[in-house]
Amino acid sequence: MPIKKRALLLRRLRNAVRGEVKEREPLCRHTTFRIGGPADIFFVPDDEADLRLALRILQECGQVYFLLGGGSNVLAGDEPLAQAIVGLRSAAFRRLEYRDECVWAGAGVRTAELVRSAAKQGRQGCSFLAGIPGTLGGAVAMNAGSRDYRDPGKIWSLRDCLAQVRVMDACGNIRDCDPAELAAGYRQTGLRRNGEVVLGALLRLPAGDAAAVREEVFGFLERKKKTQDLSRPSAGCIFKNPPQGPAAGWLIEQCGLKGARIGGAVVSTVHANFIVNEGTARCADVVALIEQIRRSVAEKFGLDLETEIQILGKGQG
Ligand SMILES: Cc1cc2nc3c(=O)[nH]c(=O)nc-3n(C[C@H](O)[C@H](O)[C@H](O)COP(=O)(O)OP(=O)(O)OC[C@H]3O[C@@H](n4cnc5c(N)ncnc54)[C@H](O)[C@@H]3O)c2cc1C
């Protein structure tokens, strides 16, 4: 972002909002990959009114923004990021409230906290989120999901338990929308295309047997421990599974790419659809490895793998 524009934006934001406005905040501190250069502007709104004010200013200045949840599905570029980062991390976005058959969860609630709380209350319906890092806002936007540990043919996703989603559009208008309006599919919703901000969601979690819910959570967690590479920083699965045909991990493994490395980025030997950061990986390393995988899979199987992770910035270092 040009220096003058950044200075003007920072001044306007700091004069108008109550939340925290940081300058040149390193994104490696906010992504599970532990990769990412500085964000020119990193804003944490105090509440909905504060967010509305900021979005208005960003829009008036023609400034593009990116909603960052737990950063567990994001690969951030090495160079300073021109997009403003908005993170719903303040207390106003971390409320968790039980209402009859449902629970209201703010966008900033960690999925781990939601799962823990629901298990404690004996509420069923969100155990499949166990072991999926990040926040509720990110889980709604990505329609996060998991394969059932008892029945591998059954896939759970967030839309299965969504009753309502509260969103703010880029102009600051708030509406409660029906889950059907989200057009949720495999690791996607229309929200991300429209630039809408998830403020929170009402999840249908009926009362169940607390011991059975705890057992379910354990089952999902154990499956993740067995199948995923949790030993080093990553962003989970890099590619979506192709709509027809074998899983992306299998395709990558068949290309002999387990253990392939560029710089500090390595294709996991546990799960070939994971790229892990051995400590020194840069975004450019991961992007180059992604391209190598894509080329190999296209040559061997004639399939074009689509990334699941969100690549921020130039992504080329
Ligand atoms: C070890 C590991 C295992 C994983 N396993 C799984 C798995 O089993 N299943 C699965 O589905 N995913 C998995 N993931 C990926 C990731 O955890 C999920 O996609 C998660 O839901 C992302 O949430 P987040 O808060 O971290 O979102 P981020 O990574 O911060 O953002 C992801 C997307 O959501 C958008 N977003 C975030 N918050 C909001 C908001 N409030 N309003 C609007 N948009 C928003 C962002 O702009 C971005 O486009 C895994 C990741 C890791 C690191």
The ligand as an SDF file (V2000), in Angstrom:
LIG
                    3D

 53 58  0  0  0  0  0  0  0  0999 V2000
   -3.9450  -29.2240   11.3130 C   0  0  0  0  0  0  0  0  0  0  0  0
   -5.1640  -28.7440   10.5570 C   0  0  0  0  0  0  0  0  0  0  0  0
   -6.2260  -29.6070   10.3360 C   0  0  0  0  0  0  0  0  0  0  0  0
   -7.3640  -29.1820    9.6470 C   0  0  0  0  0  0  0  0  0  0  0  0
   -8.3910  -30.0730    9.4670 N   0  0  0  0  0  0  0  0  0  0  0  0
   -9.5140  -29.6560    8.8540 C   0  0  0  0  0  0  0  0  0  0  0  0
  -10.6200  -30.5470    8.7160 C   0  0  0  0  0  0  0  0  0  0  0  0
  -10.5860  -31.7000    9.1450 O   0  0  0  0  0  0  0  0  0  0  0  0
  -11.7390  -30.0760    8.0910 N   0  0  0  0  0  0  0  0  0  0  0  0
  -11.8190  -28.7790    7.6320 C   0  0  0  0  0  0  0  0  0  0  0  0
  -12.8710  -28.4100    7.1100 O   0  0  0  0  0  0  0  0  0  0  0  0
  -10.7790  -27.9320    7.7320 N   0  0  0  0  0  0  0  0  0  0  0  0
   -9.6410  -28.3220    8.3390 C   0  0  0  0  0  0  0  0  0  0  0  0
   -8.5860  -27.4630    8.4610 N   0  0  0  0  0  0  0  0  0  0  0  0
   -8.6650  -26.1240    7.8430 C   0  0  0  0  0  0  0  0  0  0  0  0
   -9.2030  -25.0070    8.7840 C   0  0  0  0  0  0  0  0  0  0  0  0
   -8.9630  -25.3450   10.1360 O   0  0  0  0  0  0  0  0  0  0  0  0
  -10.6920  -24.7540    8.5780 C   0  0  0  0  0  0  0  0  0  0  0  0
  -10.9610  -24.3500    7.2490 O   0  0  0  0  0  0  0  0  0  0  0  0
  -11.2140  -23.6900    9.5490 C   0  0  0  0  0  0  0  0  0  0  0  0
  -12.6130  -23.7330    9.5660 O   0  0  0  0  0  0  0  0  0  0  0  0
  -10.7540  -22.2730    9.2010 C   0  0  0  0  0  0  0  0  0  0  0  0
  -11.1240  -21.4230   10.2700 O   0  0  0  0  0  0  0  0  0  0  0  0
  -10.2630  -20.1390   10.6370 P   0  0  0  0  0  0  0  0  0  0  0  0
  -10.9810  -19.3760   11.6860 O   0  0  0  0  0  0  0  0  0  0  0  0
   -8.8720  -20.5140   10.9510 O   0  0  0  0  0  0  0  0  0  0  0  0
  -10.3530  -19.3290    9.2640 O   0  0  0  0  0  0  0  0  0  0  0  0
   -9.1700  -18.5850    8.4730 P   0  0  0  0  0  0  0  0  0  0  0  0
   -8.1590  -19.5970    8.0820 O   0  0  0  0  0  0  0  0  0  0  0  0
   -8.7020  -17.4120    9.2460 O   0  0  0  0  0  0  0  0  0  0  0  0
   -9.9660  -18.0950    7.2000 O   0  0  0  0  0  0  0  0  0  0  0  0
  -10.4850  -19.0370    6.2770 C   0  0  0  0  0  0  0  0  0  0  0  0
  -11.4820  -18.3130    5.3580 C   0  0  0  0  0  0  0  0  0  0  0  0
  -12.6170  -17.9130    6.1280 O   0  0  0  0  0  0  0  0  0  0  0  0
  -12.8180  -16.5100    6.0110 C   0  0  0  0  0  0  0  0  0  0  0  0
  -13.2860  -15.9860    7.3020 N   0  0  0  0  0  0  0  0  0  0  0  0
  -12.7310  -16.1630    8.5230 C   0  0  0  0  0  0  0  0  0  0  0  0
  -13.4850  -15.5600    9.4620 N   0  0  0  0  0  0  0  0  0  0  0  0
  -14.5330  -14.9800    8.8180 C   0  0  0  0  0  0  0  0  0  0  0  0
  -15.6460  -14.1960    9.2260 C   0  0  0  0  0  0  0  0  0  0  0  0
  -15.8700  -13.8750   10.5050 N   0  0  0  0  0  0  0  0  0  0  0  0
  -16.5150  -13.7650    8.2770 N   0  0  0  0  0  0  0  0  0  0  0  0
  -16.3290  -14.0810    6.9700 C   0  0  0  0  0  0  0  0  0  0  0  0
  -15.2910  -14.8160    6.5230 N   0  0  0  0  0  0  0  0  0  0  0  0
  -14.4080  -15.2510    7.4330 C   0  0  0  0  0  0  0  0  0  0  0  0
  -11.4440  -15.9320    5.6490 C   0  0  0  0  0  0  0  0  0  0  0  0
  -11.5730  -14.6740    5.0290 O   0  0  0  0  0  0  0  0  0  0  0  0
  -10.9140  -17.0300    4.7460 C   0  0  0  0  0  0  0  0  0  0  0  0
  -11.4430  -16.8870    3.4430 O   0  0  0  0  0  0  0  0  0  0  0  0
   -7.4340  -27.8560    9.1550 C   0  0  0  0  0  0  0  0  0  0  0  0
   -6.3660  -26.9830    9.3710 C   0  0  0  0  0  0  0  0  0  0  0  0
   -5.2400  -27.4110   10.0780 C   0  0  0  0  0  0  0  0  0  0  0  0
   -4.1160  -26.4420   10.3260 C   0  0  0  0  0  0  0  0  0  0  0  0
  1  2  1  0
  2  3  1  0
  2 52  2  0
  3  4  2  0
  4  5  1  0
  4 50  1  0
  5  6  2  0
  6  7  1  0
  6 13  1  0
  7  8  2  0
  7  9  1  0
  9 10  1  0
 10 11  2  0
 10 12  1  0
 12 13  2  0
 13 14  1  0
 14 15  1  0
 14 50  1  0
 15 16  1  0
 16 17  1  0
 16 18  1  0
 18 19  1  0
 18 20  1  0
 20 21  1  0
 20 22  1  0
 22 23  1  0
 23 24  1  0
 24 25  2  0
 24 26  1  0
 24 27  1  0
 27 28  1  0
 28 29  2  0
 28 30  1  0
 28 31  1  0
 31 32  1  0
 32 33  1  0
 33 34  1  0
 33 48  1  0
 34 35  1  0
 35 36  1  0
 35 46  1  0
 36 37  1  0
 36 45  1  0
 37 38  2  0
 38 39  1  0
 39 40  1  0
 39 45  2  0
 40 41  1  0
 40 42  2  0
 42 43  1  0
 43 44  2  0
 44 45  1  0
 46 47  1  0
 46 48  1  0
 48 49  1  0
 50 51  2  0
 51 52  1  0
 52 53  1  0
M  END
$$$$
